[in-house]
Structure formats: structure tokens, C-alpha cells
Amino acid sequence: MKEIPLNNGQKAKVDDEDYEWLSKYRWYAYVDPGSGHTYAATDTPSGRRVYMHDVIMGLDSLEDELRN
């Protein structure tokens, strides 16, 4: 298990095999105003918010929009 730093001193814990490719992106702690839950997120150049858990589960992708 490894940690990816977010903003405000928060961290997202990820499996070792996911760490390398997830750490290529800048993640931040997003607090959903409706639920108050905090999620690891990143924004694409087009302004679309992408959640880390969706990327890990294969429900969303960053590869086409973000290239570092």
C-alpha cells in the first residue's frame, strides 16, 4: 500500500500496482458539497473532474485527456 499526496495534507492510499500510473497525475481532495464526503479527484484540461476511484474501477479514464 502506498500513498498519493492530496491537498490540505490529505493522502489517498492505493495498491502498490496502481501507484505508479496514478502518481503521474495531480490529485486533490474534493469535498462534495451535497454529501460532505471527500474524494480524490483531478481535473482534465477541458475542466472535467475525474475521481480516482472511478479510474481505478475502470469507470472513467484519464489516458486520452491527460498526458504528462
QUIBEL-V992105 format. One record per residue. N is the residue number from 0. RES is the residue in three letters. PSI is psi in whole degrees, -180 to 180 (NA if undefined). NEAR is the number of other ideal C-beta (glycine too) atoms within 12 Angstrom. Layout:
# QUIBEL-V992105
n/res/psi/near
N/RES/PSI/NEAR
N/RES/PSI/NEAR
This chain:
# QUIBEL-V992105
n/res/psi/near
0/MET/132/12
1/LYS/167/17
2/GLU/138/19
3/ILE/125/31
4/PRO/141/21
5/LEU/-168/26
6/ASN/172/18
7/ASN/29/13
8/GLY/8/9
9/GLN/161/19
10/LYS/150/21
11/ALA/127/31
12/LYS/129/19
13/VAL/156/25
14/ASP/151/16
15/ASP/-41/14
16/GLU/-18/11
17/ASP/-19/24
18/TYR/-49/22
19/GLU/-50/13
20/TRP/-32/21
21/LEU/-33/32
22/SER/-5/22
23/LYS/-17/17
24/TYR/158/32
25/ARG/115/22
26/TRP/151/34
27/TYR/162/25
28/ALA/115/23
29/TYR/125/26
30/VAL/117/17
31/ASP/120/13
32/PRO/-25/9
33/GLY/-43/7
34/SER/-22/9
35/GLY/0/9
36/HIS/149/14
37/THR/135/22
38/TYR/148/25
39/ALA/129/34
40/ALA/161/30
41/THR/159/34
42/ASP/140/18
43/THR/165/21
44/PRO/-27/15
45/SER/-4/11
46/GLY/6/9
47/ARG/130/17
48/ARG/132/21
49/VAL/131/31
50/TYR/138/29
51/MET/-42/34
52/HIS/-33/23
53/ASP/-38/18
54/VAL/-45/31
55/ILE/-40/25
56/MET/-5/11
57/GLY/15/11
58/LEU/-15/12
59/ASP/164/21
60/SER/150/19
61/LEU/-17/30
62/GLU/-35/16
63/ASP/-30/13
64/GLU/-33/19
65/LEU/125/22
66/ARG/120/10
67/ASN/NA/13
